[in-house]
Amino acid sequence: MTDLEKIAADLIAIHPEYHSMLDQPDVHTSQDFAEAGDVNPFLHLSLHLAVAEQLAIDQPAGIGAAFVRLRATRGDEHAALHALVECLAEVVWHAQRYRTPPDGTLYLECLKRQT
C-alpha cells in the first residue's frame, strides 16, 4: 500500500460504523446523506485525510500544537481529530458560502474554541 492508502486504511479502521457502506460504495455514493440528516462517510473520511496531511506539515501553522492541546483536553486522539474535522468543515463551508479562500486564522480560532 502507498502511504496515503495506509492512512486511509487506519482511518477506516477507527470508523467501523462506515464499514458496511464502504463495502458497497456503488450503492451509497449516490445517496443524499444531507437530505436524510446523516453524516456523509465519504466526506467525513476525506476530511480526516485532509487533517492528517495538515498535521503532517503543520499547515496552517499551529495546527499541530492545537491538536496536542485538544488531545490533552479531550483525553482521546480520535475525539481530538473529530474537533479538527469539524473546524475544517466549518472553514470549507465558510469559504464556499462567501466565495473566499479557506481562512487559516478562522480555522485556528475554531480549534481554540474547541479546547
N, C-alpha and C positions, 0 to 999 in steps of 0.2 A: 504494500500500500504506500501511496505517497504520504508526505507529512500532513497534507490537507485532509486526505482520506482518514488518517489516523485520528486527527482532531474531530472530524465529523463522526467517526465511529464511537469515540469517547462520549461525545455529546448525546448521541442516540442512546447509548447505554444508560445514561443518567435520566433518560426520559422514557421509561417503559410505557407510559400512558399513550405514546405515539407509535409503538411498535406495530400494532395491527394495521394502522393507516399506512405506515411506511412499507409494510409487506405487500400492500396493494396500491401503489401510488396512482396507477391509472384510474382507479375507482374514485380516489379522493382529490386529485389535483383540480378537478372541475367543480368541486364543492364550494359553495359560497359560505365560508365559515362566519364571516361578519354578520350576514343575514340571520344565521342560526344562533348568533350570540356566542359562538365558540372561538377559541384561540386557533389560529391557523398554524398547524405544526410545522409546515414548511417555512413560513415566515419566522416563526419562533426560533427554529434551528438555524436559519440563515442569520438572524440577529446574534445568536450565540457565536456563530463562526466569525462574524464581524468583530464582536467583542474580544474573541480570542486573539485576533490579529492586532487589534488596538492595544491589548495588554502586552503582546509580544514586542511591540515597537514603542510603547508608551506614547501613543498618539490618540487623542490630543495629550500634550504634555501634562502630566499629573494624574492621568487615569490609573496608572499603576499604584500610586500612593492612595488614591481614593478607594481602589479595590481592597488594598490592605486594611484600610480603616473600616470599610463595610464588612469585610470578613471578620474582623475583630468584634465589631458591634453586633453583627447578626449571629456570630458563632458557627457559621456554616458557609462553606465555599459556594455551594450551589445557590443558596439564598442571596449571597452577595453578587453572584453572576446575574441572577434574575433582576436585581436592582439596576445593574448596568444595562441589561437588555431593555428594561422599562424606560430608562432615561434615553437610551439610543432611539427607541421607538418614538418617544416624545420629540426628540430633536429632528428626526426624519419627518414626522408629521408636521412640525412647525415649518421646516424648510419647504415642504410641498405646499402647505397652505399659503405661505407668504411668498413663495417663489424666490427663495433666497438660498444661498449655500448653507449646508449644515453648520451650526454655530457651536464651536468647541467650548466657548465660555458658558453658553446655556447648558450644555451637556454637563460640565463640571459643577455648575451651580445646582443642577438637578441631583447629581450624586451627593453633593454636600447636604442637601435637604433629606436625603435618604439615611444619613447617619444619625 
